[in-house]
């Protein structure tokens, strides 16, 4: 069992809904500072605000890119990544072009990921697979592509599709990505959910119920 602080350090405190307001983002940043979450994860419009509010803390600024569909042009994803990093993002969570992967266009998917990695510079890149839309064979293929592209993390889900993280997918990704870190995201709402993902091999958890999850640990 992790302590409250060690669990918090594994969590990306997240707000990605379209209706999220600046006041809600500010509250998220305050909570992240209080509990010591790994990062605050937001849409790129809020990266400058989050970078300002988290300045001087150990909490990272995380931006999503090509979110939530992944079906944007590679050039658009690269531009969004460069702008997010320029605005203060230290981590970037990108969505793959899911349809191209399913069509067997692995070189195009690899080029898409590599373009974001290049645009990110020294920022950490996490690649969202949207596992609920993929077969196990497709998950294994894209994990291998992520390894080739030189990203730091593979991530299960956006939380905006038909399903979220599962222990089975986390374990598969841990195995297939050949040493990459794994982020479990989507549907992680309780301490039990978080523990299940960590036991399956997750290194990071993305959730919006972060405070209630860590407060469920009595210290």
C-alpha positions in Angstrom: 0.0 0.0 0.0 1.4 3.4 -1.0 1.4 6.3 1.4 -0.8 9.3 0.6 2.2 11.3 -0.7 3.7 8.5 -2.7 0.4 7.8 -4.4 -0.1 11.5 -5.1 3.3 11.6 -6.8 1.9 9.0 -9.3 -1.2 11.0 -10.3 -1.8 13.5 -13.1 -4.5 15.7 -11.7 -6.7 16.3 -14.7 -9.4 18.5 -16.0 -10.2 18.2 -19.7 -13.9 18.8 -20.1 -14.9 21.4 -22.7 -16.7 23.4 -20.1 -13.8 23.7 -17.7 -13.4 27.3 -16.5 -10.3 29.2 -15.4 -11.6 29.2 -11.8 -11.8 25.4 -11.9 -8.3 25.1 -13.3 -7.0 27.4 -10.6 -8.7 25.2 -8.0 -7.0 22.1 -9.6 -3.6 23.8 -9.4 -4.1 24.7 -5.7 -5.0 21.0 -5.0 -2.0 19.8 -6.9 0.3 22.0 -4.8 -1.4 20.9 -1.6 -1.2 17.1 -2.3 1.9 17.0 -4.4 0.4 15.5 -7.6 2.8 14.6 -10.4 1.2 17.1 -12.8 -1.8 19.1 -13.7 -3.2 18.0 -17.1 -5.2 20.4 -19.1 -6.2 21.4 -22.6 -3.6 23.7 -24.2 -5.6 26.8 -23.8 -4.9 26.7 -20.1 -1.2 25.9 -20.2 -0.1 29.5 -19.7 -2.4 29.8 -16.6 -1.2 26.5 -15.1 2.4 27.3 -15.8 2.0 30.5 -13.9 0.1 29.0 -11.0 2.5 26.0 -10.6 5.7 28.1 -10.9 8.2 27.3 -8.2 6.5 23.9 -7.3 7.5 20.4 -8.2 4.2 19.8 -10.0 4.6 19.5 -13.7 2.5 21.2 -16.4 0.9 18.7 -18.7 -1.0 19.5 -22.0 -3.0 17.2 -24.2 -2.3 17.4 -28.0 -4.6 16.2 -30.8 -7.2 15.6 -28.2 -9.5 13.6 -27.9 -9.8 12.1 -31.4 -6.2 12.0 -32.7 -7.4 12.6 -36.2 -5.8 15.9 -36.7 -3.0 16.4 -39.2 0.5 15.6 -38.0 1.6 19.2 -38.8 -1.2 20.5 -36.6 -0.2 18.2 -33.7 3.5 19.3 -34.0 2.5 23.0 -34.0 0.2 22.5 -31.0 3.0 20.7 -29.2 5.5 23.5 -29.9 3.1 26.1 -28.7 2.2 24.2 -25.5 5.9 23.7 -24.7 6.6 27.4 -25.4 3.7 28.3 -23.0 5.2 26.2 -20.3 4.1 22.5 -20.8 6.7 20.1 -19.5 4.7 17.0 -20.4 2.6 16.3 -23.6 -0.1 13.7 -23.9 -0.8 13.1 -27.6 -3.5 10.9 -29.2 -2.5 8.7 -32.1 -4.3 8.7 -35.5 -6.4 5.7 -34.5 -8.0 5.0 -37.9 -4.6 4.9 -39.6 -3.3 2.3 -37.1 -6.4 0.2 -37.7 -5.9 0.5 -41.5 -2.4 -0.9 -41.1 -0.6 2.4 -41.9 2.0 1.9 -39.2 4.6 4.2 -40.9 2.2 7.1 -40.9 1.4 6.5 -37.2 5.1 6.3 -36.4 5.7 9.6 -38.3 2.9 11.2 -36.4 4.4 10.2 -33.1 7.9 11.2 -34.1 6.8 14.6 -35.2 5.4 15.3 -31.7 8.5 13.9 -30.0 10.6 16.2 -32.1 8.4 19.2 -31.5 8.3 18.5 -27.7 12.1 18.8 -27.4 13.0 17.9 -23.8 9.4 17.7 -22.7 8.0 14.2 -21.7 5.7 12.7 -24.3 2.9 10.3 -23.4 1.1 8.5 -26.3 -2.6 7.8 -25.9 -3.6 4.6 -27.6 -7.4 4.7 -26.9 -7.3 1.0 -26.1 -11.1 0.5 -26.1 -11.0 1.0 -29.9 -8.1 -1.4 -30.5 -7.6 -5.1 -30.7 -4.8 -6.6 -28.6 -2.7 -7.1 -31.7 -3.2 -3.4 -32.6 -2.2 -2.4 -29.0 1.0 -4.4 -29.3 1.8 -2.9 -32.7 1.4 0.7 -31.5 3.4 0.0 -28.3 6.3 -1.2 -30.5 5.9 2.0 -32.6 6.0 4.1 -29.5 9.2 2.4 -28.4 10.8 3.1 -31.8 9.7 6.7 -31.7 11.4 7.3 -28.4 8.5 8.4 -26.2 8.6 8.1 -22.4 5.0 6.8 -21.8 2.2 4.9 -23.4 -1.2 5.8 -22.1 -4.4 3.8 -22.2 -7.2 6.3 -22.9 -8.6 9.8 -23.3 -11.6 9.1 -21.1 -13.8 10.5 -23.9 -14.4 7.3 -25.9 -16.3 4.1 -25.2 -14.1 2.8 -22.3 -11.2 3.6 -20.1 -8.2 1.9 -18.5 -8.3 -1.8 -17.6 -5.8 -3.8 -15.7 -5.5 -6.2 -18.7 -4.6 -3.4 -21.0 -2.0 -1.9 -18.6 -0.3 -5.3 -18.3 -0.3 -5.8 -22.0 1.1 -2.3 -22.6 3.8 -2.8 -20.0 4.9 -6.0 -21.7 4.6 -4.8 -25.3 6.2 -1.4 -24.9 9.6 -2.9 -24.0 10.4 -0.8 -21.0 8.3 2.3 -21.5 6.4 3.7 -18.6 2.6 3.2 -18.6 -0.1 5.7 -17.7 -3.6 4.4 -16.9 -6.3 6.9 -17.5 -10.1 6.9 -17.9 -12.5 5.6 -15.3 -10.0 5.6 -12.4 -12.3 7.0 -9.7 -11.5 5.2 -6.4 -8.5 4.2 -4.4 -9.3 0.6 -5.3 -9.2 1.5 -9.0 -5.9 3.2 -8.6 -4.4 0.3 -6.7 -5.6 -2.1 -9.4 -3.8 -0.1 -12.1 -0.6 0.2 -10.1 -0.6 -3.5 -9.4 -1.0 -4.2 -13.1 2.1 -2.2 -13.9 1.0 1.5 -14.2 3.6 4.1 -13.4 1.3 7.1 -13.6 -2.5 7.5 -13.2 -4.6 10.2 -14.9 -7.8 11.1 -13.1 -10.0 14.0 -11.9 -11.0 12.2 -8.7 -7.4 12.6 -7.4 -8.2 14.3 -4.1 -10.8 11.8 -3.0 -8.5 8.9 -4.0 -5.5 10.1 -1.9 -7.7 11.1 1.0 -9.0 7.6 1.1 -5.6 6.6 2.5 -5.5 7.1 6.3 -2.1 8.1 7.6 
